[in-house]
Amino acid sequence: MSGAREPTADAREERISDLVPIAQGRVSVRVGGRVVCRVPAQVVSALRLRVGDPWSQSVSDGVRERVGLWRARRDAERLIARRAVSRAELLARLEGRGHPTDVGARVAEDLAAVGLIDDRRLAKEVIQWRLQARPAGRALLEQMLIRRGIGEDDARDASDEALADRPPGSGATDAAEKWWGARPRGEPHAAARRLAGFLLRRGFDDEEVRDAVRTISGIELDQP
């Protein structure tokens, strides 16, 4: 439904003389026999435009604003149909497509109100996907969420909830066991330190790393 022509306004107050449905779900708005704009039918319905209604500068501005919102909403729905996004990601993508920041914010608010974007739900889904793929520590999980534009509080809450029912250190031990069994180890202490570096990059904390290295390699590290 692209190609809607921007409305124009006359200094005089005139009246809508006709509303003519045209291609692609749009409506041609005519004032005094001339076409002043072609807009989506949803805009006509939302503003309750009727033949005989006044066509003034304020009406023209209202139509222009509503068309902008409609276009941003259309683009937003296309984006979230392809991939779940955070509020921040949606705002950035809408701005990248030329929509004003305030328009994007209104669209995001509307979509959040009906559950089409939900940062808390997205955070849980991202963590669930990551933990199903391979073990990861709290720090890595929270970094992943923050990079997706999810706030620190929501990221922390989601990681707390996801890790709450897991035995402490189990994720680090599982990851260490897979790493240890899949690589040539060479000198034991050097291999243990490489294992520790791998676990730290996976987001496990120092205590989890020391415990996992000790469990898998039998080597006690003073500092991971």
C-alpha positions in Angstrom: 0.0 0.0 0.0 2.8 2.3 -0.8 2.7 5.5 -2.9 0.2 7.4 -0.8 0.4 11.0 -1.9 0.8 13.6 0.9 -2.3 15.7 1.6 -2.4 19.4 0.8 -4.5 22.1 2.3 -6.1 25.3 1.0 -6.1 28.5 3.0 -9.9 28.6 2.7 -12.1 26.1 4.6 -13.6 23.8 2.0 -15.5 20.5 2.2 -14.8 17.0 1.2 -16.7 16.4 -2.0 -16.0 12.8 -2.6 -14.1 9.7 -1.2 -13.3 7.4 -4.1 -11.8 3.9 -3.4 -8.8 3.2 -5.7 -6.2 0.5 -6.1 -4.2 -1.1 -3.3 -6.7 -0.3 -0.6 -6.4 3.4 -0.9 -9.0 6.2 -1.1 -8.8 9.3 -3.2 -10.0 12.3 -1.1 -11.5 15.1 -3.3 -12.3 18.6 -2.2 -14.2 20.8 -4.6 -13.7 18.3 -7.4 -9.9 18.2 -7.1 -7.9 15.4 -5.5 -6.1 16.6 -2.4 -4.6 13.3 -1.3 -4.6 9.5 -1.7 -4.4 7.7 1.5 -5.0 4.2 3.0 -8.6 3.3 3.6 -7.6 2.7 7.3 -6.7 6.3 7.7 -10.1 7.4 6.3 -11.8 5.1 8.8 -9.6 6.1 11.7 -10.3 9.8 11.2 -14.0 9.2 10.3 -13.7 11.3 7.2 -17.1 11.8 5.5 -18.3 13.5 2.4 -19.4 17.0 3.4 -16.9 17.3 6.3 -14.8 20.4 6.4 -11.3 20.2 4.8 -9.1 22.7 6.7 -5.4 23.0 7.5 -5.9 21.2 10.8 -7.7 18.3 9.0 -5.0 18.1 6.4 -2.3 18.0 9.1 -4.2 15.3 11.0 -4.4 13.2 7.8 -0.7 13.7 7.2 0.1 12.6 10.8 -2.1 9.6 10.6 -0.6 8.5 7.3 2.9 8.7 8.9 1.7 6.5 11.8 0.1 4.1 9.4 3.3 3.7 7.3 5.4 3.2 10.5 3.0 0.7 11.8 3.0 -1.2 8.5 6.8 -1.3 8.5 6.9 -2.4 12.1 4.5 -5.2 11.6 6.5 -6.4 8.6 9.7 -6.4 10.7 8.2 -8.3 13.7 6.6 -10.8 11.3 10.1 -11.8 10.2 11.9 -11.9 13.6 11.1 -11.0 17.2 12.7 -7.7 18.1 13.1 -5.7 21.3 11.6 -2.2 21.6 15.0 -0.6 21.1 15.7 -2.7 18.0 12.3 -1.8 16.5 12.8 1.9 17.2 16.3 1.8 15.5 15.0 0.0 12.5 12.0 2.4 12.0 14.3 5.4 12.3 16.6 3.7 9.8 13.7 3.6 7.4 13.1 7.3 7.8 10.3 7.4 10.3 10.6 10.2 12.9 11.6 9.1 16.4 8.3 10.3 18.0 6.3 8.3 15.4 8.3 5.2 16.0 7.8 5.6 19.8 4.1 5.8 19.4 4.0 2.7 17.2 6.2 0.8 19.6 3.9 1.8 22.5 0.8 0.6 20.6 2.5 -2.7 19.6 3.6 -3.3 23.2 0.1 -2.6 24.5 -1.3 -5.5 22.4 1.7 -7.8 23.1 3.3 -7.7 19.7 6.6 -6.6 21.2 7.6 -7.6 24.7 11.1 -7.3 26.0 10.6 -9.7 28.9 9.2 -12.4 26.7 11.9 -11.9 24.2 14.6 -12.1 26.9 13.3 -15.4 28.0 13.1 -16.8 24.5 16.7 -15.7 23.7 18.1 -17.3 26.8 16.1 -20.5 26.3 17.5 -20.7 22.7 21.0 -20.1 23.9 21.0 -22.6 26.7 19.5 -25.2 24.4 22.3 -24.7 21.9 25.1 -24.8 24.5 25.8 -24.0 28.1 26.5 -20.3 28.9 27.1 -18.3 32.1 25.1 -15.4 33.5 27.4 -12.7 32.2 27.3 -14.0 28.6 23.5 -14.3 28.7 23.0 -10.8 30.0 25.5 -9.4 27.4 23.5 -11.1 24.6 20.3 -9.5 25.8 21.8 -6.0 26.3 23.2 -6.2 22.8 19.6 -6.8 21.6 18.5 -3.5 23.3 16.9 -5.2 26.4 17.4 -3.2 29.6 19.8 -4.3 32.2 17.0 -5.0 34.8 15.0 -7.2 32.4 18.2 -9.0 31.3 19.2 -9.7 34.9 15.7 -10.9 35.8 15.5 -13.2 32.7 18.9 -14.8 33.5 18.0 -15.2 37.1 14.8 -17.0 36.2 16.5 -19.2 33.6 19.3 -20.3 35.9 17.2 -20.6 39.1 16.3 -24.3 38.7 19.8 -25.4 37.5 22.3 -26.8 40.1 25.0 -24.2 40.8 28.0 -24.7 38.4 26.3 -27.4 36.3 26.4 -25.3 33.1 30.2 -24.7 33.6 30.9 -28.3 34.3 28.9 -29.5 31.2 30.7 -27.0 29.0 34.1 -28.0 30.5 33.5 -31.7 30.0 32.6 -31.2 26.3 35.7 -28.9 25.7 38.0 -31.3 27.6 36.9 -34.3 25.7 37.1 -32.8 22.2 40.6 -31.3 22.3 44.2 -32.6 22.6 45.4 -31.4 26.0 49.2 -31.5 26.1 50.7 -30.2 29.3 48.0 -30.5 32.0 48.3 -27.1 33.7 48.4 -25.3 30.3 45.4 -27.2 29.2 43.6 -26.4 32.4 44.3 -22.7 31.8 43.0 -22.8 28.3 39.9 -24.5 29.6 39.5 -21.7 32.2 39.8 -19.1 29.4 37.1 -20.9 27.4 34.7 -20.9 30.3 35.3 -17.3 31.2 34.5 -16.4 27.6 31.3 -18.4 28.0 30.2 -16.0 30.7 30.8 -18.2 33.8 32.2 -16.5 36.9 35.5 -17.2 38.6 34.1 -19.6 41.2 32.2 -21.6 38.6 35.3 -21.8 36.4 37.6 -22.9 39.2 35.1 -25.6 40.3 34.6 -26.9 36.8 38.3 -27.0 36.0 39.0 -28.9 39.2 36.2 -31.3 38.5 37.2 -32.1 34.9 41.0 -31.9 35.1 41.8 -32.4 38.7 43.9 -29.2 38.7 43.3 -26.5 41.2 43.8 -23.0 39.7 44.6 -20.1 42.0 43.3 -17.6 39.4 41.3 -18.5 36.3 
